[in-house]
C-alpha cells in the first residue's frame, strides 16, 4: 500500500470496522518502514522510510496530541466542516494519519 492508497483508505473511515482497517494499514505501513530503514537508513534530518516522522511509541502519541490541539486550525484552513470537539470515526482516522507526519 503506497501513500495514495493509505490516504484513499483513510478517506472512507466512517465506522468502527473501517477504523480498525485503517489501524491495520498503519501498522503494516510502519512495519514496512522499519524493514526499509533496516536495509537503507534514511537521513537523520528527515522522515523515516514511507514518510514516518514519528516511528516510535514515544513520539507518535505526542504527535497525536499536538495535532489534535491544532485540529480546528487545520479544518478551518482546509475548509472542512469538522468540529474536533465531537468524536467521530473520521476524526480518529485524521488523528492517526496526521500523527504519522506531524512535526
Phi, psi and omega in degrees: 000122178269178183300321179296318179295320178296317177298316179296322178298314183296326180299341183258011182285109178217017179205165178301317183296317180290327176296316177298323176297320177296318177302316179297318180295319178295319179299317179295317180298318178294320178297317176298320178300315180297320178296316179295321179295323181296323182268331181217084183300141177279168175297142177290354183259008180215186180290160173290180178306147178065019173084011183283107173280333186232074188272006179233164187296333178289318185275327185296309179296327177297317178294325177300311181295316180298316180295317182298325178297331180254010185301320181299321176296317179301310182297321178296314181294330180263008177056042176255135181271073180238132176258108185290353176274352179251110183296142175207162178299323180293320177298316178300318178297317178302315182300311183295315182290322178296323182294340177297323188241353187290130181262000000 
